Amino acid sequence: MKTVLIVEDDLINARVFSKILTKRGGLEVKHTENVDEVMKIAQSHQVDLILMDVSLSHSVYQGKPVDGIRITQMLKADPNTANLPIILVTAHAMEGDRENFLQQSGADDYISKPVVDHQQFVDQIVALLPQG
């Protein structure tokens, strides 16, 4: 079974995403906003994809505040985790944000919140999951 790591500081969003992915997508789900944990989970290949909130208000890594863009950049720069698909999730859905965030972070895709079409949400994630 494929596993998705949800990196989200809003517990309600995390629960909603988790429920949609397990019920509709038949996926295993992990959740954390702890950056050290995110790095450890990614580096030990425990997940097949990361759903990354862009604005993580409480996240700190090595003593510095970091957001989802920065965490994605770190994961994409590490040869051990560079191929792990990462989908940014954000409420910042202004014109040009998608392209800007994707270019800045190196992420594989982008989903804007709130998630209205649950099936489309699942399909977008499943499409990036490694096959086999």
C-alpha positions in Angstrom: 0.0 0.0 0.0 1.3 3.5 -0.9 1.9 6.0 1.9 1.5 9.7 1.8 3.1 12.0 4.4 0.9 15.1 5.2 3.0 18.0 6.4 0.4 20.4 7.6 0.2 22.7 10.7 -3.6 22.9 10.6 -5.0 19.8 12.4 -8.4 20.1 10.8 -6.9 20.2 7.3 -4.6 17.3 8.1 -7.6 15.3 9.3 -9.7 16.1 6.2 -6.8 15.2 3.8 -6.1 12.1 5.8 -9.8 10.9 5.6 -10.1 11.7 1.9 -6.8 9.8 1.1 -7.6 6.7 3.2 -11.3 6.4 2.4 -11.3 7.5 -1.3 -7.7 6.8 -2.3 -7.1 3.6 -0.3 -3.8 5.1 0.8 -1.8 4.9 4.1 -1.3 8.3 5.7 1.3 9.7 8.1 1.1 13.3 9.5 3.7 15.6 11.1 4.7 19.2 11.0 8.0 18.5 12.8 10.7 19.2 10.2 13.2 16.8 11.7 10.6 14.1 11.5 9.8 15.0 7.9 13.5 14.8 7.0 13.9 11.5 8.8 10.8 9.9 7.3 11.7 11.1 3.8 15.4 9.9 4.1 14.3 6.5 5.3 12.0 6.0 2.4 8.9 5.4 4.6 6.6 7.3 2.3 5.8 7.4 -1.5 4.8 11.1 -1.7 4.7 14.2 0.5 1.7 16.6 0.7 3.5 19.8 1.8 1.7 22.9 3.2 3.4 26.0 2.0 2.9 28.2 5.1 3.9 26.2 8.1 3.7 28.8 10.9 5.4 26.9 13.6 8.0 24.9 11.8 11.7 25.2 12.8 14.7 23.4 11.4 18.2 23.7 12.9 17.0 26.7 15.0 15.5 28.6 12.0 11.9 29.1 11.0 11.2 27.3 7.7 8.1 27.0 5.4 7.0 24.3 3.0 8.9 25.9 0.2 12.2 25.7 2.1 11.6 22.1 3.3 10.8 21.1 -0.3 14.0 22.8 -1.5 16.0 20.8 1.1 14.4 17.5 0.1 14.9 18.1 -3.6 18.5 19.1 -3.1 19.3 15.8 -1.3 20.1 13.0 -3.8 18.6 10.6 -1.3 15.2 12.3 -1.4 15.3 14.3 -4.7 13.0 11.8 -6.5 10.3 11.7 -3.8 7.2 13.4 -5.3 6.1 16.5 -3.4 2.8 18.3 -3.9 2.5 21.8 -2.4 -0.8 22.6 -0.8 -1.7 26.2 -0.1 -4.5 28.6 0.4 -2.4 31.2 -1.5 -4.1 30.7 -4.9 -3.6 34.1 -6.6 -2.8 34.4 -10.3 0.8 33.3 -10.8 1.3 31.7 -7.4 1.2 28.1 -8.8 4.1 28.8 -11.2 6.0 30.8 -8.7 5.8 28.3 -5.9 6.6 25.3 -8.2 9.6 27.1 -9.6 10.8 28.3 -6.3 10.5 25.0 -4.5 11.2 22.4 -7.2 7.9 20.6 -6.1 6.2 18.2 -8.5 2.7 19.7 -8.3 0.4 22.2 -6.5 -3.1 21.9 -5.0 -5.0 24.9 -3.7 -7.0 24.9 -0.5 -9.8 24.4 0.3 -10.0 21.1 -1.5 -13.5 21.0 -3.0 -13.4 18.1 -5.4 -12.2 15.2 -3.3 -11.9 12.8 -6.3 -9.8 15.2 -8.2 -7.6 15.7 -5.1 -7.1 11.9 -4.9 -6.5 11.6 -8.6 -3.9 14.3 -8.6 -2.0 12.5 -5.8 -2.3 9.0 -7.2 -1.0 10.3 -10.6 2.3 11.2 -9.0 2.7 8.0 -6.9 5.5 5.7 -8.1 4.1 2.7 -9.9 4.6 -0.9 -8.9 
